[in-house]
Amino acid sequence: MAKQPGLDGRSRDDNGQTRAKNGNTRIDTLREIYGNDFAEGMRGDAHLSTLLERTGSSSLSEYLRNKDN
């Protein structure tokens, strides 16, 4: 199966799943994708894992779904 582009330009794994963002991805990197208002109040050099821990989210997808609630 050829790899197809996935969410945000990420590739899909062989089983069709989109690869998850790594917990050590920096917030400023995610702001390049999701906009400058992503994770307001967090420093740019903080990591995704810190954001998820502080918000009680288990994944970036869950955080994005729940951030406006």
PDB file of N, H, CA, C and O in Angstrom:
ATOM      1  N   MET A   1       0.840  -1.175   0.000  1.00  0.00           N
ATOM      2  CA  MET A   1       0.000   0.000   0.000  1.00  0.00           C
ATOM      3  C   MET A   1       0.883   1.234   0.000  1.00  0.00           C
ATOM      4  O   MET A   1       1.740   1.382   0.871  1.00  0.00           O
ATOM      5  N   ALA A   2       0.689   2.103  -0.945  1.00  0.00           N
ATOM      6  H   ALA A   2      -0.008   1.983  -1.652  1.00  0.00           H
ATOM      7  CA  ALA A   2       1.476   3.330  -1.020  1.00  0.00           C
ATOM      8  C   ALA A   2       1.048   4.275   0.093  1.00  0.00           C
ATOM      9  O   ALA A   2      -0.130   4.346   0.443  1.00  0.00           O
ATOM     10  N   LYS A   3       2.011   4.996   0.642  1.00  0.00           N
ATOM     11  H   LYS A   3       2.968   4.938   0.358  1.00  0.00           H
ATOM     12  CA  LYS A   3       1.688   5.949   1.691  1.00  0.00           C
ATOM     13  C   LYS A   3       0.969   7.131   1.084  1.00  0.00           C
ATOM     14  O   LYS A   3       1.382   7.672   0.058  1.00  0.00           O
ATOM     15  N   GLN A   4      -0.117   7.525   1.734  1.00  0.00           N
ATOM     16  H   GLN A   4      -0.452   7.086   2.568  1.00  0.00           H
ATOM     17  CA  GLN A   4      -0.907   8.654   1.280  1.00  0.00           C
ATOM     18  C   GLN A   4      -0.747   9.789   2.271  1.00  0.00           C
ATOM     19  O   GLN A   4      -0.537   9.562   3.463  1.00  0.00           O
ATOM     20  N   PRO A   5      -0.847  11.015   1.772  1.00  0.00           N
ATOM     21  CA  PRO A   5      -0.727  12.132   2.711  1.00  0.00           C
ATOM     22  C   PRO A   5      -1.847  12.092   3.731  1.00  0.00           C
ATOM     23  O   PRO A   5      -2.975  11.719   3.412  1.00  0.00           O
ATOM     24  N   GLY A   6      -1.538  12.471   4.936  1.00  0.00           N
ATOM     25  H   GLY A   6      -0.621  12.775   5.195  1.00  0.00           H
ATOM     26  CA  GLY A   6      -2.530  12.460   5.999  1.00  0.00           C
ATOM     27  C   GLY A   6      -2.784  13.851   6.524  1.00  0.00           C
ATOM     28  O   GLY A   6      -2.510  14.842   5.846  1.00  0.00           O
ATOM     29  N   LEU A   7      -3.294  13.923   7.700  1.00  0.00           N
ATOM     30  H   LEU A   7      -3.516  13.118   8.251  1.00  0.00           H
ATOM     31  CA  LEU A   7      -3.618  15.163   8.370  1.00  0.00           C
ATOM     32  C   LEU A   7      -2.382  16.038   8.505  1.00  0.00           C
ATOM     33  O   LEU A   7      -1.331  15.561   8.934  1.00  0.00           O
ATOM     34  N   ASP A   8      -2.494  17.303   8.148  1.00  0.00           N
ATOM     35  H   ASP A   8      -3.347  17.690   7.800  1.00  0.00           H
ATOM     36  CA  ASP A   8      -1.406  18.278   8.292  1.00  0.00           C
ATOM     37  C   ASP A   8      -0.141  17.863   7.561  1.00  0.00           C
ATOM     38  O   ASP A   8       0.958  18.173   8.019  1.00  0.00           O
ATOM     39  N   GLY A   9      -0.269  17.172   6.438  1.00  0.00           N
ATOM     40  H   GLY A   9      -1.162  16.920   6.066  1.00  0.00           H
ATOM     41  CA  GLY A   9       0.893  16.788   5.653  1.00  0.00           C
ATOM     42  C   GLY A   9       1.649  15.596   6.199  1.00  0.00           C
ATOM     43  O   GLY A   9       2.672  15.213   5.632  1.00  0.00           O
ATOM     44  N   ARG A  10       1.173  14.989   7.296  1.00  0.00           N
ATOM     45  H   ARG A  10       0.342  15.300   7.757  1.00  0.00           H
ATOM     46  CA  ARG A  10       1.848  13.806   7.831  1.00  0.00           C
ATOM     47  C   ARG A  10       1.471  12.601   7.000  1.00  0.00           C
ATOM     48  O   ARG A  10       0.395  12.570   6.403  1.00  0.00           O
ATOM     49  N   SER A  11       2.330  11.619   6.953  1.00  0.00           N
ATOM     50  H   SER A  11       3.204  11.644   7.438  1.00  0.00           H
ATOM     51  CA  SER A  11       2.059  10.393   6.206  1.00  0.00           C
ATOM     52  C   SER A  11       1.223   9.448   7.044  1.00  0.00           C
ATOM     53  O   SER A  11       1.130   9.572   8.265  1.00  0.00           O
ATOM     54  N   ARG A  12       0.620   8.501   6.349  1.00  0.00           N
ATOM     55  H   ARG A  12       0.696   8.400   5.357  1.00  0.00           H
ATOM     56  CA  ARG A  12      -0.114   7.445   7.044  1.00  0.00           C
ATOM     57  C   ARG A  12       0.802   6.235   7.205  1.00  0.00           C
ATOM     58  O   ARG A  12       1.635   5.957   6.342  1.00  0.00           O
ATOM     59  N   ASP A  13       0.642   5.526   8.309  1.00  0.00           N
ATOM     60  H   ASP A  13      -0.034   5.752   9.010  1.00  0.00           H
ATOM     61  CA  ASP A  13       1.381   4.291   8.522  1.00  0.00           C
ATOM     62  C   ASP A  13       0.836   3.227   7.577  1.00  0.00           C
ATOM     63  O   ASP A  13      -0.167   3.450   6.899  1.00  0.00           O
ATOM     64  N   ASP A  14       1.489   2.082   7.532  1.00  0.00           N
ATOM     65  H   ASP A  14       2.304   1.901   8.083  1.00  0.00           H
ATOM     66  CA  ASP A  14       1.072   0.994   6.654  1.00  0.00           C
ATOM     67  C   ASP A  14      -0.361   0.536   6.914  1.00  0.00           C
ATOM     68  O   ASP A  14      -1.039   0.065   6.001  1.00  0.00           O
ATOM     69  N   ASN A  15      -0.823   0.674   8.157  1.00  0.00           N
ATOM     70  H   ASN A  15      -0.272   1.057   8.898  1.00  0.00           H
ATOM     71  CA  ASN A  15      -2.178   0.241   8.483  1.00  0.00           C
ATOM     72  C   ASN A  15      -3.221   1.328   8.231  1.00  0.00           C
ATOM     73  O   ASN A  15      -4.395   1.135   8.546  1.00  0.00           O
ATOM     74  N   GLY A  16      -2.811   2.472   7.665  1.00  0.00           N
ATOM     75  H   GLY A  16      -1.857   2.629   7.409  1.00  0.00           H
ATOM     76  CA  GLY A  16      -3.736   3.539   7.329  1.00  0.00           C
ATOM     77  C   GLY A  16      -3.895   4.599   8.398  1.00  0.00           C
ATOM     78  O   GLY A  16      -4.532   5.626   8.162  1.00  0.00           O
ATOM     79  N   GLN A  17      -3.326   4.365   9.575  1.00  0.00           N
ATOM     80  H   GLN A  17      -2.809   3.531   9.768  1.00  0.00           H
ATOM     81  CA  GLN A  17      -3.408   5.341  10.655  1.00  0.00           C
ATOM     82  C   GLN A  17      -2.490   6.524  10.363  1.00  0.00           C
ATOM     83  O   GLN A  17      -1.396   6.348   9.826  1.00  0.00           O
ATOM     84  N   THR A  18      -2.936   7.731  10.717  1.00  0.00           N
ATOM     85  H   THR A  18      -3.825   7.874  11.153  1.00  0.00           H
ATOM     86  CA  THR A  18      -2.071   8.896  10.631  1.00  0.00           C
ATOM     87  C   THR A  18      -1.123   8.859  11.817  1.00  0.00           C
ATOM     88  O   THR A  18      -1.546   8.632  12.950  1.00  0.00           O
ATOM     89  N   ARG A  19       0.152   9.079  11.559  1.00  0.00           N
ATOM     90  H   ARG A  19       0.496   9.263  10.638  1.00  0.00           H
ATOM     91  CA  ARG A  19       1.119   9.057  12.654  1.00  0.00           C
ATOM     92  C   ARG A  19       0.838  10.177  13.639  1.00  0.00           C
ATOM     93  O   ARG A  19       0.522  11.299  13.242  1.00  0.00           O
ATOM     94  N   ALA A  20       0.951   9.875  14.904  1.00  0.00           N
ATOM     95  H   ALA A  20       1.208   8.964  15.226  1.00  0.00           H
ATOM     96  CA  ALA A  20       0.683  10.847  15.966  1.00  0.00           C
ATOM     97  C   ALA A  20       1.860  11.798  16.119  1.00  0.00           C
ATOM     98  O   ALA A  20       3.004  11.451  15.825  1.00  0.00           O
ATOM     99  N   LYS A  21       1.560  12.993  16.580  1.00  0.00           N
ATOM    100  H   LYS A  21       0.631  13.276  16.819  1.00  0.00           H
ATOM    101  CA  LYS A  21       2.628  13.926  16.915  1.00  0.00           C
ATOM    102  C   LYS A  21       3.327  13.412  18.164  1.00  0.00           C
ATOM    103  O   LYS A  21       2.689  12.900  19.084  1.00  0.00           O
ATOM    104  N   ASN A  22       4.630  13.555  18.182  1.00  0.00           N
ATOM    105  H   ASN A  22       5.148  13.971  17.435  1.00  0.00           H
ATOM    106  CA  ASN A  22       5.433  13.121  19.307  1.00  0.00           C
ATOM    107  C   ASN A  22       5.222  14.074  20.483  1.00  0.00           C
ATOM    108  O   ASN A  22       5.019  15.271  20.278  1.00  0.00           O
ATOM    109  N   GLY A  23       5.267  13.563  21.690  1.00  0.00           N
ATOM    110  H   GLY A  23       5.432  12.591  21.856  1.00  0.00           H
ATOM    111  CA  GLY A  23       5.073  14.376  22.894  1.00  0.00           C
ATOM    112  C   GLY A  23       6.114  15.443  23.083  1.00  0.00           C
ATOM    113  O   GLY A  23       5.882  16.412  23.806  1.00  0.00           O
ATOM    114  N   ASN A  24       7.285  15.287  22.435  1.00  0.00           N
ATOM    115  H   ASN A  24       7.473  14.500  21.848  1.00  0.00           H
ATOM    116  CA  ASN A  24       8.309  16.310  22.598  1.00  0.00           C
ATOM    117  C   ASN A  24       8.252  17.372  21.492  1.00  0.00           C
ATOM    118  O   ASN A  24       9.184  18.163  21.349  1.00  0.00           O
ATOM    119  N   THR A  25       7.167  17.394  20.712  1.00  0.00           N
ATOM    120  H   THR A  25       6.410  16.751  20.828  1.00  0.00           H
ATOM    121  CA  THR A  25       6.963  18.448  19.726  1.00  0.00           C
ATOM    122  C   THR A  25       6.743  19.757  20.466  1.00  0.00           C
ATOM    123  O   THR A  25       5.954  19.818  21.409  1.00  0.00           O
ATOM    124  N   ARG A  26       7.437  20.799  20.040  1.00  0.00           N
ATOM    125  H   ARG A  26       8.078  20.749  19.273  1.00  0.00           H
ATOM    126  CA  ARG A  26       7.344  22.092  20.707  1.00  0.00           C
ATOM    127  C   ARG A  26       6.056  22.830  20.324  1.00  0.00           C
ATOM    128  O   ARG A  26       5.549  22.691  19.210  1.00  0.00           O
ATOM    129  N   ILE A  27       5.549  23.605  21.261  1.00  0.00           N
ATOM    130  H   ILE A  27       5.961  23.718  22.165  1.00  0.00           H
ATOM    131  CA  ILE A  27       4.333  24.385  21.037  1.00  0.00           C
ATOM    132  C   ILE A  27       4.530  25.367  19.889  1.00  0.00           C
ATOM    133  O   ILE A  27       3.608  25.566  19.098  1.00  0.00           O
ATOM    134  N   ASP A  28       5.704  25.986  19.772  1.00  0.00           N
ATOM    135  H   ASP A  28       6.453  25.824  20.414  1.00  0.00           H
ATOM    136  CA  ASP A  28       5.912  26.937  18.676  1.00  0.00           C
ATOM    137  C   ASP A  28       5.865  26.251  17.315  1.00  0.00           C
ATOM    138  O   ASP A  28       5.473  26.877  16.330  1.00  0.00           O
ATOM    139  N   THR A  29       6.252  24.990  17.238  1.00  0.00           N
ATOM    140  H   THR A  29       6.570  24.482  18.038  1.00  0.00           H
ATOM    141  CA  THR A  29       6.126  24.225  15.994  1.00  0.00           C
ATOM    142  C   THR A  29       4.655  23.989  15.675  1.00  0.00           C
ATOM    143  O   THR A  29       4.242  24.105  14.521  1.00  0.00           O
ATOM    144  N   LEU A  30       3.875  23.661  16.681  1.00  0.00           N
ATOM    145  H   LEU A  30       4.211  23.567  17.618  1.00  0.00           H
ATOM    146  CA  LEU A  30       2.444  23.436  16.482  1.00  0.00           C
ATOM    147  C   LEU A  30       1.732  24.734  16.113  1.00  0.00           C
ATOM    148  O   LEU A  30       0.741  24.705  15.383  1.00  0.00           O
ATOM    149  N   ARG A  31       2.219  25.866  16.602  1.00  0.00           N
ATOM    150  H   ARG A  31       3.024  25.890  17.195  1.00  0.00           H
ATOM    151  CA  ARG A  31       1.621  27.155  16.237  1.00  0.00           C
ATOM    152  C   ARG A  31       1.822  27.469  14.756  1.00  0.00           C
ATOM    153  O   ARG A  31       1.010  28.170  14.154  1.00  0.00           O
ATOM    154  N   GLU A  32       2.897  26.955  14.170  1.00  0.00           N
ATOM    155  H   GLU A  32       3.557  26.385  14.660  1.00  0.00           H
ATOM    156  CA  GLU A  32       3.105  27.136  12.734  1.00  0.00           C
ATOM    157  C   GLU A  32       2.007  26.430  11.941  1.00  0.00           C
ATOM    158  O   GLU A  32       1.654  26.862  10.844  1.00  0.00           O
ATOM    159  N   ILE A  33       1.474  25.351  12.492  1.00  0.00           N
ATOM    160  H   ILE A  33       1.762  24.999  13.383  1.00  0.00           H
ATOM    161  CA  ILE A  33       0.433  24.560  11.831  1.00  0.00           C
ATOM    162  C   ILE A  33      -0.957  25.083  12.178  1.00  0.00           C
ATOM    163  O   ILE A  33      -1.789  25.273  11.291  1.00  0.00           O
ATOM    164  N   TYR A  34      -1.214  25.319  13.471  1.00  0.00           N
ATOM    165  H   TYR A  34      -0.539  25.165  14.192  1.00  0.00           H
ATOM    166  CA  TYR A  34      -2.561  25.611  13.957  1.00  0.00           C
ATOM    167  C   TYR A  34      -2.826  27.092  14.216  1.00  0.00           C
ATOM    168  O   TYR A  34      -3.948  27.454  14.569  1.00  0.00           O
ATOM    169  N   GLY A  35      -1.838  27.944  14.053  1.00  0.00           N
ATOM    170  H   GLY A  35      -0.926  27.650  13.766  1.00  0.00           H
ATOM    171  CA  GLY A  35      -2.026  29.382  14.235  1.00  0.00           C
ATOM    172  C   GLY A  35      -1.457  29.881  15.551  1.00  0.00           C
ATOM    173  O   GLY A  35      -1.228  29.109  16.481  1.00  0.00           O
ATOM    174  N   ASN A  36      -1.236  31.179  15.611  1.00  0.00           N
ATOM    175  H   ASN A  36      -1.423  31.807  14.855  1.00  0.00           H
ATOM    176  CA  ASN A  36      -0.598  31.790  16.782  1.00  0.00           C
ATOM    177  C   ASN A  36      -1.419  31.704  18.052  1.00  0.00           C
ATOM    178  O   ASN A  36      -0.872  31.856  19.144  1.00  0.00           O
ATOM    179  N   ASP A  37      -2.725  31.464  17.940  1.00  0.00           N
ATOM    180  H   ASP A  37      -3.169  31.341  17.053  1.00  0.00           H
ATOM    181  CA  ASP A  37      -3.554  31.368  19.134  1.00  0.00           C
ATOM    182  C   ASP A  37      -3.603  29.955  19.717  1.00  0.00           C
ATOM    183  O   ASP A  37      -4.306  29.711  20.698  1.00  0.00           O
ATOM    184  N   PHE A  38      -2.859  29.026  19.117  1.00  0.00           N
ATOM    185  H   PHE A  38      -2.288  29.223  18.320  1.00  0.00           H
ATOM    186  CA  PHE A  38      -2.810  27.657  19.637  1.00  0.00           C
ATOM    187  C   PHE A  38      -2.155  27.669  21.012  1.00  0.00           C
ATOM    188  O   PHE A  38      -1.088  28.257  21.183  1.00  0.00           O
ATOM    189  N   ALA A  39      -2.774  27.036  21.978  1.00  0.00           N
ATOM    190  H   ALA A  39      -3.641  26.558  21.839  1.00  0.00           H
ATOM    191  CA  ALA A  39      -2.248  26.884  23.338  1.00  0.00           C
ATOM    192  C   ALA A  39      -1.853  28.231  23.947  1.00  0.00           C
ATOM    193  O   ALA A  39      -0.734  28.413  24.425  1.00  0.00           O
ATOM    194  N   GLU A  40      -2.798  29.162  23.915  1.00  0.00           N
ATOM    195  H   GLU A  40      -3.708  29.014  23.526  1.00  0.00           H
ATOM    196  CA  GLU A  40      -2.542  30.481  24.494  1.00  0.00           C
ATOM    197  C   GLU A  40      -2.122  30.343  25.946  1.00  0.00           C
ATOM    198  O   GLU A  40      -2.667  29.523  26.684  1.00  0.00           O
ATOM    199  N   GLY A  41      -1.163  31.139  26.347  1.00  0.00           N
ATOM    200  H   GLY A  41      -0.720  31.806  25.747  1.00  0.00           H
ATOM    201  CA  GLY A  41      -0.658  31.104  27.710  1.00  0.00           C
ATOM    202  C   GLY A  41       0.493  30.138  27.913  1.00  0.00           C
ATOM    203  O   GLY A  41       1.124  30.147  28.971  1.00  0.00           O
ATOM    204  N   MET A  42       0.777  29.313  26.932  1.00  0.00           N
ATOM    205  H   MET A  42       0.265  29.306  26.073  1.00  0.00           H
ATOM    206  CA  MET A  42       1.906  28.371  27.022  1.00  0.00           C
ATOM    207  C   MET A  42       3.107  28.971  26.305  1.00  0.00           C
ATOM    208  O   MET A  42       2.959  29.618  25.268  1.00  0.00           O
ATOM    209  N   ARG A  43       4.274  28.760  26.850  1.00  0.00           N
ATOM    210  H   ARG A  43       4.394  28.235  27.693  1.00  0.00           H
ATOM    211  CA  ARG A  43       5.498  29.206  26.194  1.00  0.00           C
ATOM    212  C   ARG A  43       5.734  28.388  24.936  1.00  0.00           C
ATOM    213  O   ARG A  43       5.356  27.219  24.870  1.00  0.00           O
ATOM    214  N   GLY A  44       6.355  28.998  23.944  1.00  0.00           N
ATOM    215  H   GLY A  44       6.662  29.948  23.998  1.00  0.00           H
ATOM    216  CA  GLY A  44       6.638  28.318  22.695  1.00  0.00           C
ATOM    217  C   GLY A  44       7.613  27.167  22.836  1.00  0.00           C
ATOM    218  O   GLY A  44       7.580  26.221  22.049  1.00  0.00           O
ATOM    219  N   ASP A  45       8.489  27.243  23.842  1.00  0.00           N
ATOM    220  H   ASP A  45       8.515  28.012  24.481  1.00  0.00           H
ATOM    221  CA  ASP A  45       9.470  26.169  24.011  1.00  0.00           C
ATOM    222  C   ASP A  45       8.953  25.028  24.882  1.00  0.00           C
ATOM    223  O   ASP A  45       9.686  24.080  25.163  1.00  0.00           O
ATOM    224  N   ALA A  46       7.688  25.115  25.312  1.00  0.00           N
ATOM    225  H   ALA A  46       7.092  25.885  25.084  1.00  0.00           H
ATOM    226  CA  ALA A  46       7.069  24.006  26.047  1.00  0.00           C
ATOM    227  C   ALA A  46       6.758  22.879  25.063  1.00  0.00           C
ATOM    228  O   ALA A  46       6.684  23.096  23.854  1.00  0.00           O
ATOM    229  N   HIS A  47       6.580  21.695  25.593  1.00  0.00           N
ATOM    230  H   HIS A  47       6.640  21.518  26.575  1.00  0.00           H
ATOM    231  CA  HIS A  47       6.323  20.528  24.749  1.00  0.00           C
ATOM    232  C   HIS A  47       4.841  20.143  24.760  1.00  0.00           C
ATOM    233  O   HIS A  47       4.098  20.461  25.689  1.00  0.00           O
ATOM    234  N   LEU A  48       4.446  19.456  23.707  1.00  0.00           N
ATOM    235  H   LEU A  48       5.049  19.197  22.952  1.00  0.00           H
ATOM    236  CA  LEU A  48       3.079  18.967  23.582  1.00  0.00           C
ATOM    237  C   LEU A  48       2.690  18.130  24.796  1.00  0.00           C
ATOM    238  O   LEU A  48       1.567  18.247  25.287  1.00  0.00           O
ATOM    239  N   SER A  49       3.582  17.303  25.280  1.00  0.00           N
ATOM    240  H   SER A  49       4.494  17.208  24.882  1.00  0.00           H
ATOM    241  CA  SER A  49       3.265  16.451  26.434  1.00  0.00           C
ATOM    242  C   SER A  49       2.882  17.290  27.655  1.00  0.00           C
ATOM    243  O   SER A  49       2.014  16.888  28.431  1.00  0.00           O
ATOM    244  N   THR A  50       3.518  18.448  27.832  1.00  0.00           N
ATOM    245  H   THR A  50       4.222  18.775  27.202  1.00  0.00           H
ATOM    246  CA  THR A  50       3.184  19.346  28.948  1.00  0.00           C
ATOM    247  C   THR A  50       1.786  19.919  28.765  1.00  0.00           C
ATOM    248  O   THR A  50       1.006  19.969  29.716  1.00  0.00           O
ATOM    249  N   LEU A  51       1.467  20.351  27.555  1.00  0.00           N
ATOM    250  H   LEU A  51       2.101  20.311  26.782  1.00  0.00           H
ATOM    251  CA  LEU A  51       0.137  20.876  27.258  1.00  0.00           C
ATOM    252  C   LEU A  51      -0.931  19.821  27.533  1.00  0.00           C
ATOM    253  O   LEU A  51      -1.949  20.112  28.160  1.00  0.00           O
ATOM    254  N   LEU A  52      -0.696  18.599  27.062  1.00  0.00           N
ATOM    255  H   LEU A  52       0.131  18.363  26.552  1.00  0.00           H
ATOM    256  CA  LEU A  52      -1.674  17.531  27.261  1.00  0.00           C
ATOM    257  C   LEU A  52      -1.861  17.225  28.746  1.00  0.00           C
ATOM    258  O   LEU A  52      -2.982  17.005  29.204  1.00  0.00           O
ATOM    259  N   GLU A  53      -0.763  17.213  29.490  1.00  0.00           N
ATOM    260  H   GLU A  53       0.148  17.391  29.118  1.00  0.00           H
ATOM    261  CA  GLU A  53      -0.834  16.942  30.923  1.00  0.00           C
ATOM    262  C   GLU A  53      -1.630  18.030  31.639  1.00  0.00           C
ATOM    263  O   GLU A  53      -2.482  17.728  32.475  1.00  0.00           O
ATOM    264  N   ARG A  54      -1.355  19.293  31.314  1.00  0.00           N
ATOM    265  H   ARG A  54      -0.663  19.538  30.634  1.00  0.00           H
ATOM    266  CA  ARG A  54      -2.037  20.414  31.979  1.00  0.00           C
ATOM    267  C   ARG A  54      -3.521  20.487  31.643  1.00  0.00           C
ATOM    268  O   ARG A  54      -4.319  20.947  32.459  1.00  0.00           O
ATOM    269  N   THR A  55      -3.891  20.041  30.462  1.00  0.00           N
ATOM    270  H   THR A  55      -3.242  19.668  29.800  1.00  0.00           H
ATOM    271  CA  THR A  55      -5.294  20.128  30.040  1.00  0.00           C
ATOM    272  C   THR A  55      -6.061  18.830  30.268  1.00  0.00           C
ATOM    273  O   THR A  55      -7.279  18.790  30.095  1.00  0.00           O
ATOM    274  N   GLY A  56      -5.355  17.770  30.654  1.00  0.00           N
ATOM    275  H   GLY A  56      -4.365  17.803  30.794  1.00  0.00           H
ATOM    276  CA  GLY A  56      -6.006  16.482  30.874  1.00  0.00           C
ATOM    277  C   GLY A  56      -6.393  15.773  29.592  1.00  0.00           C
ATOM    278  O   GLY A  56      -7.244  14.884  29.602  1.00  0.00           O
ATOM    279  N   SER A  57      -5.774  16.160  28.495  1.00  0.00           N
ATOM    280  H   SER A  57      -5.082  16.883  28.487  1.00  0.00           H
ATOM    281  CA  SER A  57      -6.057  15.534  27.201  1.00  0.00           C
ATOM    282  C   SER A  57      -5.110  14.365  26.985  1.00  0.00           C
ATOM    283  O   SER A  57      -3.972  14.378  27.454  1.00  0.00           O
ATOM    284  N   SER A  58      -5.591  13.356  26.270  1.00  0.00           N
ATOM    285  H   SER A  58      -6.516  13.346  25.889  1.00  0.00           H
ATOM    286  CA  SER A  58      -4.747  12.185  26.017  1.00  0.00           C
ATOM    287  C   SER A  58      -4.034  12.256  24.672  1.00  0.00           C
ATOM    288  O   SER A  58      -3.129  11.463  24.410  1.00  0.00           O
ATOM    289  N   SER A  59      -4.438  13.211  23.806  1.00  0.00           N
ATOM    290  H   SER A  59      -5.173  13.855  24.020  1.00  0.00           H
ATOM    291  CA  SER A  59      -3.813  13.332  22.493  1.00  0.00           C
ATOM    292  C   SER A  59      -4.026  14.739  21.958  1.00  0.00           C
ATOM    293  O   SER A  59      -4.852  15.490  22.478  1.00  0.00           O
ATOM    294  N   LEU A  60      -3.290  15.091  20.930  1.00  0.00           N
ATOM    295  H   LEU A  60      -2.619  14.481  20.507  1.00  0.00           H
ATOM    296  CA  LEU A  60      -3.462  16.380  20.277  1.00  0.00           C
ATOM    297  C   LEU A  60      -4.867  16.493  19.694  1.00  0.00           C
ATOM    298  O   LEU A  60      -5.497  17.546  19.788  1.00  0.00           O
ATOM    299  N   SER A  61      -5.355  15.417  19.096  1.00  0.00           N
ATOM    300  H   SER A  61      -4.843  14.562  19.020  1.00  0.00           H
ATOM    301  CA  SER A  61      -6.706  15.427  18.529  1.00  0.00           C
ATOM    302  C   SER A  61      -7.749  15.726  19.596  1.00  0.00           C
ATOM    303  O   SER A  61      -8.663  16.521  19.377  1.00  0.00           O
ATOM    304  N   GLU A  62      -7.607  15.089  20.746  1.00  0.00           N
ATOM    305  H   GLU A  62      -6.864  14.444  20.924  1.00  0.00           H
ATOM    306  CA  GLU A  62      -8.553  15.330  21.834  1.00  0.00           C
ATOM    307  C   GLU A  62      -8.457  16.775  22.310  1.00  0.00           C
ATOM    308  O   GLU A  62      -9.483  17.413  22.550  1.00  0.00           O
ATOM    309  N   TYR A  63      -7.256  17.294  22.449  1.00  0.00           N
ATOM    310  H   TYR A  63      -6.423  16.776  22.255  1.00  0.00           H
ATOM    311  CA  TYR A  63      -7.081  18.690  22.857  1.00  0.00           C
ATOM    312  C   TYR A  63      -7.777  19.628  21.873  1.00  0.00           C
ATOM    313  O   TYR A  63      -8.487  20.545  22.285  1.00  0.00           O
ATOM    314  N   LEU A  64      -7.576  19.399  20.572  1.00  0.00           N
ATOM    315  H   LEU A  64      -6.999  18.654  20.237  1.00  0.00           H
ATOM    316  CA  LEU A  64      -8.174  20.256  19.564  1.00  0.00           C
ATOM    317  C   LEU A  64      -9.700  20.185  19.593  1.00  0.00           C
ATOM    318  O   LEU A  64     -10.369  21.199  19.395  1.00  0.00           O
ATOM    319  N   ARG A  65     -10.251  19.001  19.837  1.00  0.00           N
ATOM    320  H   ARG A  65      -9.707  18.178  19.998  1.00  0.00           H
ATOM    321  CA  ARG A  65     -11.705  18.846  19.921  1.00  0.00           C
ATOM    322  C   ARG A  65     -12.283  19.587  21.122  1.00  0.00           C
ATOM    323  O   ARG A  65     -13.375  20.147  21.040  1.00  0.00           O
ATOM    324  N   ASN A  66     -11.556  19.591  22.234  1.00  0.00           N
ATOM    325  H   ASN A  66     -10.668  19.136  22.301  1.00  0.00           H
ATOM    326  CA  ASN A  66     -12.080  20.105  23.496  1.00  0.00           C
ATOM    327  C   ASN A  66     -11.653  21.529  23.841  1.00  0.00           C
ATOM    328  O   ASN A  66     -12.167  22.106  24.799  1.00  0.00           O
ATOM    329  N   LYS A  67     -10.732  22.101  23.089  1.00  0.00           N
ATOM    330  H   LYS A  67     -10.314  21.632  22.311  1.00  0.00           H
ATOM    331  CA  LYS A  67     -10.180  23.403  23.488  1.00  0.00           C
ATOM    332  C   LYS A  67     -11.199  24.519  23.458  1.00  0.00           C
ATOM    333  O   LYS A  67     -11.045  25.491  24.197  1.00  0.00           O
ATOM    334  N   ASP A  68     -12.229  24.430  22.645  1.00  0.00           N
ATOM    335  H   ASP A  68     -12.354  23.641  22.044  1.00  0.00           H
ATOM    336  CA  ASP A  68     -13.215  25.500  22.550  1.00  0.00           C
ATOM    337  C   ASP A  68     -14.407  25.287  23.469  1.00  0.00           C
ATOM    338  O   ASP A  68     -15.320  26.111  23.511  1.00  0.00           O
ATOM    339  N   ASN A  69     -14.398  24.191  24.199  1.00  0.00           N
ATOM    340  H   ASN A  69     -13.656  23.521  24.165  1.00  0.00           H
ATOM    341  CA  ASN A  69     -15.529  23.888  25.106  1.00  0.00           C
ATOM    342  C   ASN A  69     -15.312  24.478  26.469  1.00  0.00           C
ATOM    343  O   ASN A  69     -16.157  24.323  27.350  1.00  0.00           O
TER     344      ASN A  69
END
